[in-house]
Amino acid sequence: MAENTQNPGEQNQDKKVEEHKETVKKDAKGLFTSVITFLRELLDIRSDTDRDKTIEDVKNDIPFKGHNAWILIFSVFVASIGLNVSSTAVVIGAMLISPLMGPIVGVGLSIAINDIDTLRRSLVNLGVMVGLSLITATIYFVISPLTELTPELASRTAPTILDVFVAISGGLALVIAKTKKGTMPNAIAGVAIATALMPPLCTAGYGIAVWKPLFFLGAMYLFCINAIFIALSTFIVAKLLRFPMIRYANSAKRKFVARIASFVAILAMIPATYTFYSALNRSKAEQDYKNFMANEIDNNENLILRKPFYDYENKSIRLYFDGEIADATVSDLQNELKKYEEIKGFTLKVSGNKARGLEQISKANDRYIVELNRMERENEAYITEIDALKEKLVEMNNQLSAANKTGTFNVLTYSAIAKDAKIKFPDLSELGYGQVLQSNFVKIDTLKVIYPTWKFKVVDSVNAKRNNNLRGWITKELKVDTLLIR
């Protein structure tokens, strides 16, 4: 028999540790249960769902006649005008008033509750809705004088993976808003804007009006994505909320209807699944292409990219460069492409243009020649101006020489005196000289006169003194007997 070697104190300590562990486990379990209960109550929508009222409201929104038809026509006109002038606000207003989602929600709900009659009505009215929208949009764009492709129209011709996510989220929000007791108009209006069913139909009408099949197909593809995923979201929510199934007295008919509904649901899910998968792959491939161009082309200073071509459908990338591209560079780019998972199977074609490189050099040389010619023309203009000034100076010298020969006073001598006067009398601003005729009515004398101009005014006594000093000095320099000062 094994002997217990622990003393009573150690046994009590172990017992307390075990009890503490059990307490912690119970507390943790209780906290986890509380969190789960809180989240269940927070996210539960079954208790606030009015199934019968939801089914009734959906069925009432299915028909397209009377008021709904006219509202649809005018909303298509409004949306077409908004797309035509690229006005986002006008397009949003059209989406708010357009009753487009009734038949689409009806398709999803009728499949979920096994209602073949509602499914038939939904499909018929969906076809009427699409046809009426296309006709209205086509008529508008035929008569509209504005036929240019605006950004708002262009954005509805190439669906992306984001459009799929928007359609799924918008469809779920729409159905949940409809199933709540009471109305949630704000949520439903928001879904109408987010899922954007109206603009693709108007864009498809534009494609018909200007006869561009690719625009028509791209826009209808976007509309189908939104419509399918809204219907699919309706189907899923109706199943999760356990909407009551339609029961038929005839068991054979009930089984037949169930099979038809299941078949239609599968048909709806197949294109939806394919659309999601293809849009996801396209989005991944475009991202890898952008990364390849940024990492391998843009960051390479030795490569001058002229124009790239990315073709997802044909799995090809064509790059045209300026200048000659070596075979080693082409091989290196092809190897680098394999690092990008989504586009590694694409065909990469690289083309260089040696003539293009020489053409760039030639254009640069031409620019330098033009600049050099401009500078030479400016230099010639300066030389011509200098020559003209030289000729003018020679002419003035000739005139001065002629004046010295014919005049009674040597102009060159006076010019030298004037310079010396400026040095000797710093306050002198100007100095004029001339000869005047003076008569006492008995005889006529020729007198020499100077006209000084001083920089600063002084009192008369000081002014007279500096004038006398100037006259005395000039008299000696000119060697004249009489010199007047004015």
Steps between C-alpha positions, in 0.01 A plus 500: 500500500643837394582736781391866476814705566323844492425662828155648569619860426617412150176315427296806601717721275445271199129495568487882502691516168254258338205697632652822363546343157140383494382849598704659218361252248143573611560875479655469153216281383247744640674795327511314168132409534416863577688625195329245276161594644571870445607448142200276432261763633689775317494334159174307526234620254253214523309643794440828316407345166148516358508219246140524379516878458835472317359249252197722443715811443731322257205371297350850487827644362526248217250631240616762249191681382321826554685725743811280521540497122483879471733550796746261334481687167565838657776368727673354191483843332643667810780244530581526128527879526729463803722253318497716186625811683711299748305623804526261794230683697243458222582128464455449875164676486386268222605193697296619799174522306540192278290192602743242363563257781149364544512221236861409589417453868189313392710248305722425801214477748277286277778247454563493876134440594424265212244737339497423128221750420690789660816387321321510165357847571841624615679380188235646269509838673880492510500460123247784464713720726820436303328544164324822599822644644704415190240647264470822701878545531555425131237756396661765718854446368373489140336841528766651729751732328768389750646166394849514651609226741505667844684363806168401658411289195847350467505387864194278434652302212767297685386328824760409762516278808389797710168504313445140608565581866272803479221291347533231770511747789227717352272202438542375857433847642192539280337174603579546868351851485186362336457220756508734802170582663403845385675679215862603452480739202847646561666160479305402188582833332866455588503154343339643186794739468770247590391218269451743210258303283380798299831637353605171333165475321530861379857433385379194311245726327785737412689207345199421283445865402860557386531139383791391716430136589787480748349780708162324492643163603718648775212699650259203485769283658519745793120505531487120502764486773296733721170328425629145555671577829203697634275204420753258649528710817121500529496122463765451771337736753156345443646155566689612811189670641296186420231664295201266470501280194196487275314174560303337222213256556620291213826338613604438141454865415688602817796284403492628145496863615781432745709349223430795270591748774820311584593481132447875455701569815787290368481675164517835677795393715707365210546833318529677835782270606671528164463879502650526846788267412580669169478850644726400789760350266490804273548732795797298631659489155465877453660560839793272415540678166514838674758367747709354216499829311586700812777270625662379180440779247450831677787444744743408219674820389646327193156435349294770331145366464310646211172311520373184680212273394328274754255241362339284769278311259792380286738473799765721341710804587674707233757763588645749253819683598702781349850396405648158440413225753759226550398133497631466856260773614206326332594170664533668838153660473346168404659333802382780729145457370493145638525637853147641473258215558195626313681607180790256488329312216457815289696541178744789530609668177768766521581723204771762478529772242855590414381752244282650768805542723693665218196713432502625859869589470434670167215703651723607789773599252245696299395686814864591573548623142188715523623649827845565352347672197293720730810602696689573177216721377504694828879537476471631142243753618737622771788528247280700263402734782867549598594577139221757481627666819852508357376668182310755706809572709711553184235737364496699822880525498490625141241761595714607796810531282308710249378725779856548626616605157223749433428633849674783686546279801668162529230260629755241599681758715173590675420132556829458685436816705152373595646176634759687703230736631305204634806382689593845633142593592323180626172682567473591132213313335505641145711753311379674188705716262405730219571820309253786489482821300470816708438859369516841670338644191837632393684179436441123525728273706519120527513388864568156644252380767494201739183356657581306820243286682577403857378196690410687816348844554682734737463857615568772242834602642637146492352438155664817363833395644497150338384650168788749507749223581366289208512797259853592601624148450332454159624844387858388559440164330338650191740797499228755432471860615132510578278214622147550617317270737125457499 
